[in-house]
Amino acid sequence: MVTSTVNGHKLRFNAKELGGILGVPSECFDVYVRENMSVLGAKRLLELTQKLSQKPHLTAPLSVGKEEMTPMHRLLF
C-alpha cells in the first residue's frame, strides 16, 4: 500500500491500482517483491523485461536496473 499527501490531499493506492495508473502489470507483485519470479514463467518474465527495460527486441528475461526504466516505472519499483 502506498500512501502520500499531495497539496493537502491524502492519496492511498495498492500495487494493482498503481500498476493500472502506470500501465504495468501487477499480477504476483507480492511474489516479485520476495524475488521469487519463477511463478511468472519464462514468457511473462520476458514480457516484463522487455517493457521495463524499454528493449522490445530482447529474447531472454534478464535483470533490469532502475537506470534503464522510465521515471514512472522507477516510481513503481
Buried (B, 14 or more C-beta within 10 A) or exposed (E): EEEEEEEEEEEEBEBEEBBEEBEBBBBBBEEBEEEEBEEBEEEBBBBBBBBBBEEEEEEEBEEBEEEBBBEEBEEBE
